[in-house]
Amino acid sequence: MPQAPLLRTSPDAVDMSPAPIDPSWIVEGNPMARVGPVSRGSDGLSWTDIWDCTAGRFTWHYTIDETVHILEGGAHVVDANGTHWDLRPGDVVTFQIGTAAHWHVPQYVRKIAFCREAVSGPITAFMRIEGKLRRRAKPLAAAAAGLFAMTVAAGVIAVE
């Protein structure tokens, strides 16, 4: 069955489930986090969630790229460079894969999280080539590049 071309939901309508923070990341308090799925990308590498958390301090280690939009409450965040950020409703912030941020949630925070998994270097290179070919080359060349990228992604062809 084909996916609907448009999905609409309210953050308040999302079913939330417990999403415990790794205990080794917690610095102070007993922050209780929850998460609820909003959407999943057709590529399987991207998704959008609603996430909320009660009071506490913790260090979050980012294993994905994550852009957040603060909906409610707030948090004080210190990034890897030591820069202090007071996040309030309406703020949009991006956390890069491989970084860590120290979060202090005084009472409560609720955010929309736009998440994306990283793609390995060779696959990313082929995706860029395919994109350039789509924009500049003949349709047949773009189709061939796309087919090649898909065979590499599927593991049919190994790229060293």
N, C-alpha and C positions, 0 to 999 in steps of 0.2 A: 504494500500500500504506500503510495507516495506521501512524502511529508508535506504538511500544510505550508503554503508559501509565506504565511505570516503567523507568528505566535504572539499572543498578548497575555500578560499576567500582571497582577499587582504584587508588589513585594509582600504585602500582608497575606496574600493567598498561597504563598509558597509553603509546602510542608517542610518543617524544620526537623532535623534529627541531630542527636548529640554528635559532636565532632571534637573529642577530647584533644587538648593541646598536649604534645609530648611532655611528660613530667620533667624531663631533663632540661626543657626550655623555660620552665616556670621559675621566675626569680622571687616573686612575692605574691601572696594571696592564693586564692583558689579560683582562677578564672574559668568559667564554664562557657565553652563555645558550642555553637550549633551551626549547621549548614543545610541549605535547601537548594536543590537544582532548579535552575530557570530554563536553561537550554544547553544543547550540545551541538557542536559544529559537525557538519557532515564529514569533515576530514578526520574526526576522532582525536584531533590534537588541540581543540579549543572548546571552552565551555564557559558558562556564566552561572554563578551561584549567588545566593544571598547568604551572608555570614554574619553572625552576631556573637558578642562575647560580654560577659559580666566583668566586674572590677578585678584587676590584677596587673602584674608586671611579668613580661615574658620576652624572650628573644625568638623571633620568627626567622627561620632559615628558608629562603626561597629556592625551591627546586624547579620552579617554572617562572615564566614571566607573568606578572599579575598587575593589572591596573584596577584600582579600586575607586569607587565613588561613595563617599560617606553619606548615608541616608539619615542617620539619627545618632544622637549622643556625640561622643568624640574620644580622641586618644591623643596622647603625646608620644611622638615617635622620634627616636634618634637613629639616624642612618649610619652606615659604615664609615662615613667621613666625619662623624661627630656633629652633623648638622641637626638641629632640633626643629621639629615640625609639629605644630598644633593642628590636628585634623578636626575639622568641624563639618556639619552637614553642608553639602554642596561641593566640598573639596574633591578633587580628582588627583590621584597620585599613582605613579608606576614604580613597581619594585622589580628590579632586574634579576633574572636567574643567577644563582650563585652568591647573592648578597644576603646579608642578615640585617634585621632592624630590631631595635629594642622598643617594645610597646609598653606604654603605661596607660591602662584604661581606668580612669578614676571611678566611673560608675557603670557605663554601658556604651557599646558602640555597635552600630549596624551598618553594613556596607553591601554594595553590589560588587562582586569580584569578577572581572573579565580575565580569564586564565588561558595561557597558551603554553603547550609543551614545546620544547626545543626540538628541532629536526637536525640530524647529524650533518656535518660539514659537506660530504659529497652529495647528499640528497639536496641540501640547500643550494649548492652550486648548480646542480642540474635544473632545479626549479627556476633559478634566476635565468639560466640560459633559455629555458623553455619560454619564460615570460618575454625575454628580448625577442626571441624568434616569433612569438605570437604578434608582437607589436610591429616588427620590421620585415619579416620574411614571408614567403609564400605559405599559404595554409598547409600544404603538404609537408613542408619542412617543420612547421610547428607541430603537426601531428606526429611526425617521426620523433621529434625531441620529447614530446609528451609520452609517447610509448616507451622510449628509452628510460626516461625518469621513472615511470611506473614499474618497469622491469627491475630497475636498480632497487626501488623501494620495496618491491615484493621479494627481493633476494634472488631473483633469477640470474642476474648478472652481478658479480662481485666487483666492487671498485676498491682498489687498494690505495 
